Amino acid sequence: MASEELKAALAAARAASEVIRDHYGKSPRVRLKSDASPVTEADVLSEEVIHATLSERFPGYGFHGEETGQHAISAESVWLVDPIDGTKAFVREIPFFSTQIALMRAGRLVLGVSSAPAFGEVAWAEEGGGAFLNERPLRVSAVASIADAAISAGNLRSLAGSPRWQRYGELIAGAAYTRGYGDFVHFHLLARGALDVVIESDVNILDVAALAVIVREAGGTFTDLEGRDLGLATTSALATNGALHPAVLAALTR
C-alpha cells in the first residue's frame, strides 16, 4: 500500500504534468540562469504547483527545488524536486524530459517519482515497496558479464576531459552494445531490464535522486562514479543491475 508521502508525490507529479502539457510545443521563452542552464515559465510554474501540493500535505518537510530554491532543508525529511529535468529537450520539443520528485529522510533517499508526460511514463518507488512503471512491477536484468551488457551513457562532458575517458572507452569496447538515451529514459530502461548499465558524469542530485530509489527498488545498484552513496553534493551517477556494479566500477576506477 502506498504511503501518504508517495500519494502526495504522485499527486504533485500529476499536477505538474498538467502545467507542462499546457506549455509543451508552444515555443516557450527561455532565459539563462547564472550557470548558463535554460529555464522556462513552465519550469517555474510546475515547481510552484509541486511545492504547493507537497507543503499542503506535509508542512513540516523541507523543500529543495531546482527553480525556487531551498526551504528548511535542515529538516529531517526533505523533498528534492526538478520540475523539468531536460529543459533543453523540452524547449526543442524532444519528449525526453521528466518531472523528478524524491524524498530524503535523515540523509537517505526513501521515495522517488519520475513522471514523463510527453513520453507517457510514470515510474515510482518507495523503500521496501518495490518499483513500478505505469502500474507494472519493475525488475532489473540478470546479465552478469560486461561482454553481454547493454550500456547507456549521457552527460559525459566532464568524463571526456578526464583520464577516466580512456577507461570508459575500454569498458564500452568490451560491451555487447552501447547507446546514449540520456535523461530519465535510460534509467527507466535499466529498471525494467532493457539496459544493464547507465553512466553519467555531470549531474545534479535533483536529476537522479528519484531515479536512484526506483533503480534500487527494482533490484539494481545506484552510486556515483566513485562507488559512493548519493548525497546532496553528488555530481555523477553509476546505475547498474547490481550484478555488474563491481566490474563496471573497477573498470572505471582502476
C-alpha positions, -999 to 999 in steps of 0.1 A, spaced: 0 0 0 13 34 -9 22 57 19 7 92 22 40 106 11 40 86 -21 4 96 -27 14 132 -23 44 129 -46 23 112 -73 -4 139 -70 23 166 -73 37 150 -104 2 148 -119 -4 185 -112 30 194 -127 22 174 -158 -9 195 -165 12 226 -164 39 211 -186 14 199 -212 -1 234 -214 33 248 -224 49 220 -244 52 226 -281 43 263 -278 78 279 -283 83 289 -247 105 318 -239 139 308 -225 162 326 -202 196 315 -189 203 311 -152 236 320 -136 251 286 -145 240 291 -182 214 264 -180 180 272 -195 147 278 -177 112 285 -190 80 296 -174 69 260 -174 98 251 -152 89 277 -126 51 272 -127 54 234 -124 77 236 -95 54 260 -78 24 236 -81 46 207 -68 57 228 -38 21 238 -31 9 203 -33 36 188 -11 37 216 15 -1 215 20 1 178 30 35 179 47 41 214 60 70 204 83 91 189 55 119 208 38 120 215 1 149 217 -23 138 228 -58 157 233 -90 140 266 -97 126 280 -64 155 272 -42 158 256 -7 134 259 21 140 243 55 165 218 41 178 211 76 145 193 84 147 155 88 126 149 57 133 170 26 117 169 -8 141 170 -38 125 183 -69 134 190 -105 102 201 -122 115 196 -158 147 176 -159 157 180 -195 146 216 -202 168 217 -233 148 187 -247 115 204 -236 123 236 -255 132 217 -287 101 195 -284 120 163 -277 99 142 -254 129 131 -232 122 153 -203 106 145 -170 95 157 -135 116 143 -107 104 142 -71 123 124 -44 121 123 -6 153 123 15 149 113 52 178 116 75 202 118 46 188 87 29 167 86 -3 135 67 5 110 76 -22 110 86 -59 86 96 -86 97 100 -122 70 114 -145 75 119 -182 42 134 -195 52 136 -232 66 101 -231 36 85 -214 56 70 -184 53 74 -147 77 54 -125 77 53 -88 92 35 -58 93 36 -21 119 20 1 108 -16 8 78 -14 -15 93 -23 -49 93 -2 -81 66 3 -107 62 18 -142 27 26 -153 14 2 -126 37 -26 -138 63 -40 -114 99 -34 -124 129 -57 -122 164 -52 -135 181 -78 -157 202 -107 -146 230 -101 -171 263 -109 -153 290 -102 -178 302 -69 -194 305 -88 -227 267 -94 -226 258 -60 -213 239 -31 -228 254 2 -216 239 37 -220 257 69 -212 248 106 -210 262 139 -198 298 128 -203 314 162 -208 334 160 -175 344 124 -182 356 133 -216 380 158 -202 395 134 -176 420 105 -175 390 82 -170 379 87 -206 402 61 -219 390 36 -193 354 44 -203 364 37 -239 379 3 -229 347 -5 -210 323 1 -238 346 -16 -263 341 -48 -244 303 -45 -240 276 -61 -261 264 -27 -273 261 9 -263 235 37 -266 231 72 -253 194 75 -243 200 101 -216 179 118 -190 152 97 -174 149 74 -203 179 51 -198 172 48 -160 136 36 -167 150 12 -193 175 -1 -167 149 -5 -140 127 -27 -164 156 -48 -175 161 -35 -210 195 -20 -202 222 -32 -178 244 -1 -171 239 36 -171 268 61 -167 266 99 -163 295 121 -152 278 156 -150 246 156 -130 229 172 -100 214 152 -72 179 166 -82 183 149 -116 188 114 -102 175 112 -66 141 98 -76 156 75 -102 181 61 -77 152 49 -55 134 34 -85 165 16 -97 174 4 -62 138 -9 -55 139 -27 -89 169 -47 -77 197 -26 -90 226 -6 -75 230 32 -78 261 51 -67 283 78 -80 313 70 -103 335 66 -72 311 40 -57 298 63 -31 262 66 -19 243 95 -33 240 128 -14 233 165 -19 268 170 -34 266 142 -59 277 151 -94 280 117 -112 260 85 -115 266 48 -120 235 27 -121 235 -10 -129 215 -42 -125 236 -49 -94 254 -79 -107 276 -58 -129 283 -30 -105 316 -42 -91 330 -50 -125 320 -17 -141 332 3 -111 365 -15 -112 369 -8 -149 363 29 -144 384 35 -113 414 11 -117 
